[in-house]
Amino acid sequence: MANQFLLYTIFLVFFISLFPPLIHQLSLSEDVAAVPSFAFSWVDNNDTFVAGAVATIMVKVIGKFDPAKFKHPFNPNISVNDKTGNSSYISGVSSNFGGNFGDWRISFVPIMTGLFNVLITDDHFNVFDSSLHFQVTPGKIYPSASVVSWNNGVSEFVAGTRASVMVLPKDAFGNNISSASEGLNSYNFTLSISTFNGSAATMFNFTNKGWDITGYLEIEFVVATAGNLLLHVEGDNQTLRGCPLMFIVYPGSLDVSKCLLQWEVETKYFQIFSLMEGFIHQHDQYGNLVPGFYEFDVEVIENGTNLIIPVTDMQFKQVGLGIQLFSFSLMEPGDFKLMIYHKEMNNSISTMPFHFTVYIGYCDGMNSIVNGSGLNDSVAGEAARFSVLLKDAYLYPSLIELESLQVQIVNEFDSYHTQASIHPMKMVNGTLCGMDLNCGAQNDVELAFITLADTNLDPRSMKFSAFDVSYIPEKSGIYEIRVFCGNIPLNGGHPFSKAVSPGKVNISLSGPVKFSPKVAKLTKNEITVRLMDSYSNPVLLQQSKLKLEIGSVNRSGFSTWTFVDNKDGTYNGSYMAKDVGTYELCASFEGMRFLPCPFGVNVYTSEYFPRVQNDSVWVWEDDSIAFDALENDYFAGHNITIFEFSKPGHGSTLQYGRLFRYTPFKGFYGRDSFSYTICDVNGNIASGGVDISVLSIPPQFVSVPSQLLATEDVISPQFGGFPGLEIIYSDSTENISITFSAQSGTVFLSPMLMQFWKPSWSIATISNEVGETTELTLTGSLGEINFAIQLVQYFGDENFYGTDAIQVSTMNKNGKNKLDIPILVEPINDPPFINLPPFVILDQGSEEVIIFTRVRDKSAVFVGDPDLLHYPGNKSRFLVMFSVEVSSGFLSTKLPADLVSTTELKLKTSYQWQPLQTFVTISEHFTVKAKGIRFRGTLEDCNSVLEQLVYQGDKHHAILTVTVNDMGNYGCYPDCSEMMSIPHFVEASVSLMRERPLSSLFAH
């Protein structure tokens, strides 16, 4: 039994000595078996998600797993479409690998629609799982992410025709929403049209038509207002992307019934021998001015007789786009009616007939006098009056009926008209007095040149030359006053201007309009008071008369500040309470208190109120980010509500409880922001903002060649550069950089094509030595870079061939993007070389001597070939034809046994190469002796032969000839069928001598 155990032990030791790798492999297998396996599956087997929802992968541990025994924790990477972690496909990647293995999971938020594959990897645990797929459908429509455009690009219309816009609905992540995902549900959008100055324009028959066959939502409406307009489309109070849409509406055809007559002076009384002037506004059915010069007919008909009065000097003149001026002289007094019509269309313009009166009068607009304090600045609510004295061209009084005098008093700000009261005036003892005034005279001398025989006469049937005008302006502001004698403007047609200031403060109409009933102690708080006069005009510059008073007993802990004028009738006062409690406040003006008085203010500690800190976040332009905006905010208790938040201008914001998720719109980069308001359990609110930096991603490659081809020791390509490389970048004007380098070569720009650069281009090219490589860096705009990279050329290192890679990296101010482009450098046949001295001095004391013993440099080779340097296969397959021959004497050397079949000799008596006939092999080598030796072998064989080559001869001088033929071989292993070329043959001669020559020339 002992002998059997000893035999078994000896066998085991012998087995281990023969097969140590196998034993090592068995031990590794035991280690690998200890590593657990992992299985991955979707929660509830749900592999379909709505964009923005949370997708969860359950992780199941198979086998025993003690994390403490492993150097690295289990922390797998998750990749979607070859993008690891957060990307344009998924966001918010997180994991839970706690102590409970049953609750291990990986979560992320899918943000792009489509069908995707998930790759889960962990090198430390040999995890490589690609079994999971998931489908993402679009979320709900997000109006501000949806894109609106004109149907078929048509943006020019004629008033009265239908216009159509198309809405490409998108969710908050920019995914297209279709009827397939949303069914046939239609969405209600609202449209409005404005001019470029902001005024509203008209449209009709607005209709949401729903989905069309191309996957858009169609909206139709009838355009009405002509001009260059802006279309605004909204949904849920959000403006759609692309708005406002500019469009042009041209007027429709002329509609005579819609044409309007506008007067130079709005009156029905015209002075005889004056000129009647009016403007005909040519309108279509929607009231748009129709350009062109249309022929209208004008008739003047006498009332009562219905006789047409002949007009001899009727003139028409185009004075604007779609506006005609007509004029004619009034030669007869009386009552008339004016008819303007279009004979061919058999219709008259609107407001026809126009009734007017031609009176006999000779009022002169320049000589007549308008005077009085009522033309001066005044106070709102105070009566103002002025007088009007009508005179003719000769400064005589000009008499007209009361109704012929017209006064217009208009507020410049809002076109508010103030009604004026006009009364005739009488002359008493040389003084003009109003008809309703008692001037103290007992006998009337004159009433505008007409005696008052009967005091019961109606003034409307009489004529006067002097008038009293009174009015009460109620609104403050700047007024224009115009006075007309019939159709004759006084003061040369220039208006009188006056300013009306607010009246005294009306306490009942004034008072506090804004204050907070709850404030923090030791904090400066504001109260806003509005001052109004009796006509609700804002009263300015009264801050010194305002006062904020406290009615509480404890006044020592209360401070107030003077009021500040806001220049709009409101004033801000400030106060601060030093202690908590309830305070009663009153605001007063010149000692008179406003209502409510008092009003209560509760003062709390600052911890009672929420405080919001503004947030700053950043996100890549193609990514999405979720963040807790309340994380740095303060609020009492745990219950807080995001009361409201605004929409950012260039992205979408969704709320998930306390989290906001922001996604920039496609193509946007830069700064964006939105605000939010929180509310605590006590109803206190606080507002803050989120400042978002959307970073442009480094330039991306949109076109990359799969492989480039080059030739050894040749600039490639010979003409131009490598095609197929193109990058994209968000900002076409920003300077970006792209860097090229190669491990076994140099990258540069074609100098020939660089001369075709545009003069305006400013591409910077820099070459830097980085380690053993040279980097080419180009800096310029996107268009310049894309042109320049078409000029890239490659030149490999000397004698290099095989596989190389051009490393390309694009950079902007935010980061770098890298890419390797493989390049195959095809070899060319380089000639072999022989590195031997021109002569060798042999030892005179021996007949047989090793030729190159004394001269060989230990680091050099006798024979070589540049193609061997990068030969991809086994170097034993790189064969050359090698020969050595001496002019006199013999050569002898040892050759490996595997060269027997290719070895040839040249004997002393022969001039032909002959196959080896006899040989003796010792230690896998054989010895040959002949005048010449030739064989096909490796370069190592050649160098070995030369190193031990022995010369035998009795003469003082002989010539050694060495030849190498590479047989057309240039590193094309393993397939040389298409890679052969003409063989390269090199030869070298070495003078062998027993004595040292005087110079190297004697060696030849």
C-alpha positions, 0 to 999 in steps of 0.5 A, spaced: 500 500 500 505 504 501 508 503 494 502 504 491 501 511 495 508 513 493 507 511 486 501 515 486 505 521 489 510 520 483 505 520 478 502 527 480 508 530 481 510 528 474 503 530 471 504 537 475 511 538 472 508 537 465 502 540 465 502 546 470 498 551 465 492 546 466 493 546 473 493 553 474 486 554 469 483 549 474 484 553 480 482 559 476 475 556 474 474 555 482 475 562 483 470 564 477 465 559 480 465 563 486 463 570 482 455 570 482 451 571 476 446 576 475 439 576 472 436 582 469 428 583 468 423 589 467 419 590 473 412 587 472 415 585 465 413 591 463 417 594 457 413 599 455 414 606 458 411 613 456 417 618 455 418 622 462 416 616 466 421 611 470 423 605 468 426 600 473 430 594 472 430 588 477 437 585 479 437 578 481 443 575 484 444 568 482 448 564 487 452 566 494 454 573 494 458 576 499 460 583 497 465 584 503 469 578 499 470 582 493 475 588 492 470 592 487 462 593 489 457 591 484 456 597 480 454 596 473 454 601 467 447 601 463 448 603 455 442 605 450 444 605 443 452 605 445 451 611 449 453 610 457 449 613 462 445 619 461 444 621 454 439 623 449 436 617 450 435 616 457 436 620 463 436 620 471 440 613 471 440 611 478 441 604 482 439 601 489 444 596 491 443 596 498 444 590 503 437 587 501 439 583 495 431 582 493 430 590 492 436 591 487 434 595 482 436 600 476 432 606 474 432 611 469 427 616 465 426 614 458 426 621 454 426 619 447 421 615 443 423 608 439 425 601 440 431 601 444 436 595 447 439 596 454 446 593 455 448 592 462 456 591 463 460 590 469 467 588 468 469 586 475 463 581 475 463 579 468 457 582 466 455 583 459 447 582 458 444 585 452 437 581 453 433 587 455 429 591 450 424 597 451 419 601 447 418 608 449 411 612 447 411 620 447 408 623 453 402 628 453 402 634 448 407 640 451 404 646 447 411 650 448 415 644 445 410 643 439 412 647 432 407 651 428 408 652 421 404 655 415 401 649 411 405 648 405 409 654 406 404 659 404 404 665 408 401 670 403 393 671 403 388 675 400 383 678 405 377 673 405 380 667 404 382 661 408 389 660 411 392 654 414 397 652 419 400 646 421 402 644 428 407 638 429 405 636 437 411 634 441 411 632 448 416 635 453 422 631 451 421 634 444 418 627 441 413 627 436 406 625 438 401 622 432 394 620 432 397 613 432 399 614 439 394 619 441 388 616 437 383 621 434 383 626 440 384 633 437 387 639 441 384 646 442 389 651 440 387 659 440 389 664 435 390 671 435 393 676 430 397 682 431 400 688 427 407 689 428 406 695 433 402 690 437 394 692 435 390 687 434 387 684 427 381 681 425 380 674 423 374 669 422 371 662 422 377 659 426 377 652 426 381 646 429 380 641 424 384 635 428 389 630 425 391 630 417 394 625 413 401 627 414 401 627 422 400 634 423 394 638 427 391 643 422 388 649 424 384 654 419 381 661 419 379 666 415 384 672 414 380 679 414 385 685 416 390 686 411 398 688 412 404 685 414 401 681 420 403 676 426 400 670 428 400 667 435 398 660 437 397 658 444 395 652 447 394 652 455 396 659 455 403 656 452 406 659 446 407 654 441 415 654 438 415 658 431 411 663 434 409 669 432 408 667 424 409 672 420 404 673 414 402 678 409 394 679 407 393 683 401 386 687 400 380 684 397 376 687 391 373 694 392 366 694 396 363 700 394 358 700 400 364 699 405 368 705 403 368 711 408 368 718 407 372 722 412 372 730 412 378 734 413 374 738 418 368 734 422 362 739 421 356 739 417 356 747 416 360 750 410 362 757 409 360 760 402 365 760 397 370 755 401 372 749 399 369 742 401 374 737 401 373 730 403 377 723 403 374 717 400 377 711 403 377 705 398 375 699 402 374 691 401 368 688 405 373 687 411 375 695 411 382 694 408 384 700 404 384 697 397 390 700 393 388 703 386 385 709 383 377 708 382 372 713 379 367 715 383 361 720 381 359 726 386 353 729 386 350 735 390 343 735 391 339 741 393 334 739 399 327 741 398 327 741 390 332 735 389 335 739 384 342 737 382 347 743 383 352 743 377 359 743 380 364 745 375 371 745 379 370 737 382 377 734 382 380 728 385 387 726 387 390 720 390 393 722 396 395 715 399 394 708 398 387 707 397 385 714 399 382 719 394 382 727 396 376 730 392 374 737 393 370 743 390 368 750 391 361 752 394 358 757 391 351 757 393 348 758 400 342 753 402 341 746 405 344 740 400 346 733 400 352 730 398 352 723 394 358 719 392 357 713 388 360 708 383 356 708 377 359 701 374 358 698 381 351 701 382 352 703 389 354 708 393 359 709 399 357 708 406 354 714 410 350 717 404 347 721 403 351 726 407 347 733 409 350 739 410 349 747 410 352 752 406 351 759 410 353 766 408 359 768 412 366 771 411 370 768 417 377 769 417 381 763 420 387 768 422 384 774 423 379 771 428 381 771 436 381 765 441 383 768 448 382 767 455 384 763 461 381 757 459 387 756 454 392 756 460 394 750 464 388 748 470 386 743 475 382 737 474 375 739 476 375 746 475 371 750 470 375 753 464 373 758 459 375 762 453 372 767 448 371 767 441 371 773 436 370 772 429 372 777 424 373 777 416 379 778 412 378 786 413 377 785 421 370 786 421 365 782 425 363 775 422 356 773 424 354 766 424 349 761 427 351 758 434 351 751 431 356 753 426 361 754 431 365 747 433 370 746 439 374 740 440 377 739 447 381 732 446 386 729 451 392 727 448 393 720 452 387 717 451 383 721 446 378 723 451 373 728 449 371 734 454 364 737 452 364 744 451 358 749 452 358 755 447 354 761 448 353 767 444 356 774 447 353 781 448 356 787 448 355 792 454 358 798 454 364 796 450 365 790 454 363 783 452 359 779 457 355 772 456 348 772 455 347 769 462 351 774 465 349 781 468 354 786 467 351 791 471 348 795 464 341 798 464 340 798 456 343 793 451 347 797 446 349 791 441 348 784 441 353 782 435 350 787 431 343 785 431 338 788 436 335 784 441 328 787 440 325 781 443 328 777 449 324 771 448 328 770 441 331 763 440 339 764 439 339 758 435 336 762 429 340 768 430 347 770 428 353 772 432 360 774 432 362 773 439 362 767 443 363 764 450 366 757 451 366 754 458 368 746 459 370 742 465 376 738 464 376 732 469 382 728 467 389 730 468 394 730 462 395 734 456 389 737 452 389 740 445 383 745 443 381 746 436 376 751 434 372 751 427 368 756 424 364 752 420 369 748 416 374 754 417 379 752 422 381 758 427 388 760 429 391 758 422 389 750 424 394 750 429 391 747 436 392 750 443 395 746 448 394 746 455 396 741 461 391 739 466 394 737 473 390 733 478 386 736 483 386 736 491 387 729 494 380 726 496 381 722 502 375 717 500 378 715 494 385 714 496 388 709 501 393 703 502 392 698 496 398 693 498 400 691 504 402 684 507 398 682 514 403 678 516 411 680 516 417 678 519 420 682 525 427 686 524 425 686 516 424 692 512 416 691 510 413 696 505 406 699 504 403 702 498 398 708 498 395 711 492 393 718 492 387 720 487 383 726 486 375 727 486 376 725 479 380 719 480 386 722 477 393 720 480 396 725 485 404 726 484 409 729 488 405 729 495 410 724 499 412 729 504 405 729 506 404 722 507 405 719 514 405 712 517 402 711 524 402 706 529 396 705 534 399 700 538 401 701 545 408 699 544 411 704 540 418 703 542 420 697 537 417 700 531 420 704 526 418 707 520 421 711 513 418 716 509 414 715 503 417 714 496 414 717 490 413 711 484 411 717 479 404 713 478 400 716 484 402 710 488 407 711 494 411 706 498 412 707 505 417 702 509 416 700 517 420 695 521 417 691 527 423 689 532 418 684 536 413 679 535 406 681 536 400 684 533 400 692 531 395 696 528 397 701 523 394 707 520 396 711 513 394 719 513 395 725 509 396 731 512 393 728 518 387 725 515 387 718 516 385 713 510 380 707 511 381 702 513 384 705 519 387 701 523 389 695 519 392 690 523 399 687 521 402 680 525 409 680 526 412 673 527 420 671 527 423 670 520 423 662 521 415 663 521 416 664 513 419 660 508 425 663 504 427 661 497 434 661 494 435 661 487 438 655 484 443 654 478 443 648 474 446 646 468 445 641 462 447 638 456 443 641 450 441 634 448 440 631 455 434 632 460 436 634 468 431 633 474 433 637 480 430 638 487 429 646 487 426 646 494 433 642 497 436 649 499 429 653 501 427 654 508 420 652 510 417 650 517 415 643 518 415 638 512 408 640 508 410 645 502 407 646 496 409 648 489 404 653 488 406 655 481 411 655 476 413 659 470 414 656 463 422 657 461 423 660 454 427 655 451 425 648 454 420 644 458 419 644 465 415 638 468 413 637 476 414 631 479 412 632 486 418 636 489 422 635 483 423 639 476 425 636 470 428 641 465 429 639 458 432 644 453 428 644 446 432 641 440 437 646 438 438 651 443 444 652 448 445 658 452 441 661 458 434 659 460 430 660 467 424 660 470 421 662 477 417 658 482 412 659 488 412 655 494 406 655 499 407 653 506 401 650 511 400 657 514 399 660 507 405 664 507 408 664 500 415 665 497 418 666 490 425 664 487 428 662 480 432 657 477 437 659 472 439 654 467 445 653 463 444 649 457 451 647 454 453 646 447 455 639 446 462 638 443 462 637 435 459 631 433 461 626 427 455 625 422 459 622 417 465 618 418 469 613 413 469 606 416 477 605 414 482 609 410 487 607 405 494 609 405 501 607 402 507 606 405 512 612 404 507 616 400 503 622 402 496 619 402 491 621 398 496 624 393 491 629 391 486 632 395 484 629 402 480 624 405 473 624 404 467 622 408 469 626 415 464 631 417 462 634 423 455 638 426 455 643 431 449 648 434 453 654 433 455 655 426 459 662 428 463 659 434 470 657 434 471 650 435 477 646 434 479 639 431 485 635 433 488 630 428 494 625 430 496 618 428 501 613 432 505 611 426 505 617 422 503 624 421 497 628 419 497 635 415 493 639 410 494 639 403 498 645 402 495 645 394 488 646 396 489 651 402 490 656 397 483 655 395 480 658 402 476 664 402 479 670 404 474 671 409 476 665 413 480 665 419 482 658 420 488 657 425 493 651 424 497 649 429 502 643 429 505 640 436 509 635 438 506 631 444 510 625 446 512 621 440 506 624 436 505 630 432 498 633 433 495 637 428 489 642 431 485 646 426 481 652 429 475 656 426 467 656 425 463 650 423 463 651 415 471 653 415 472 646 419 468 642 415 472 645 409 479 644 412 478 637 414 477 635 407 484 637 406 487 632 411 493 627 408 497 622 412 504 620 411 506 614 415 513 613 419 519 611 415 518 604 412 511 603 416 506 599 413 500 595 416 494 598 421 494 605 424 489 609 427 488 617 426 485 619 432 480 625 431 478 629 437 473 635 437 473 641 442 469 646 444 469 650 451 465 645 454 468 639 453 471 634 448 469 628 443 474 623 441 474 618 435 479 613 432 479 612 424 482 606 422 487 607 416 490 601 412 497 603 410 499 598 404 506 596 404 511 597 398 517 593 396 523 596 399 530 594 397 534 590 402 541 593 404 548 590 406 552 593 411 559 591 410 566 594 410 569 596 404 575 592 406 577 587 411 585 585 414 585 578 415 590 575 420 596 573 417 598 568 422 593 563 420 590 560 413 583 559 415 580 566 419 573 568 420 572 574 416 568 579 420 570 578 427 574 584 428 570 589 425 562 587 427 558 592 431 555 588 436 548 592 435 548 592 427 546 587 422 550 585 416 544 584 412 537 587 413 530 589 409 526 595 412 520 591 410 521 586 416 520 592 421 513 591 421 512 584 418 505 582 421 506 575 421 512 570 423 518 573 421 521 566 419 516 566 413 520 572 411 525 569 406 530 572 401 535 569 397 542 570 399 549 568 396 557 569 398 562 568 393 570 569 393 574 571 388 580 566 390 580 561 396 574 558 399 569 560 404 566 555 409 560 556 414 555 552 418 548 552 416 541 550 419 539 543 417 532 546 415 536 550 409 539 543 406 533 543 400 535 551 398 543 551 399 547 551 393 554 551 392 559 554 387 565 549 387 572 551 385 572 548 378 565 550 376 562 557 375 555 554 376 551 553 382 550 546 384 545 543 389 548 540 395 550 533 394 553 531 401 552 533 408 553 531 415 548 534 420 551 535 427 546 538 432 541 540 427 547 544 423 551 542 417 558 545 414 559 547 407 565 549 404 566 552 397 568 558 393 560 560 393 555 559 398 547 560 396 541 559 400 534 561 401 533 563 408 531 568 413 535 575 414 537 572 421 540 566 417 544 571 413 547 574 418 548 568 422 552 566 416 556 572 415 558 572 423 561 565 422 564 566 415 571 563 414 576 564 409 581 560 407 586 562 402 594 563 401 593 569 397 594 576 399 588 579 396 581 576 394 574 579 393 568 577 397 561 578 393 555 578 398 548 579 394 541 579 397 535 578 393 528 579 397 524 575 392 519 581 391 517 580 398 514 586 402 511 584 408 504 581 405 503 575 410 499 571 410 496 572 403 502 575 398 498 573 391 496 580 390 502 583 393 508 581 389 512 586 385 519 586 382 524 583 386 530 588 389 537 585 388 543 588 392 550 587 392 556 588 396 564 587 395 569 586 400 576 586 399 580 581 403 587 582 404 593 580 409 596 587 410 593 593 411 592 598 405 595 605 405 588 608 404 581 605 403 582 606 395 587 601 395 582 596 397 579 596 391 
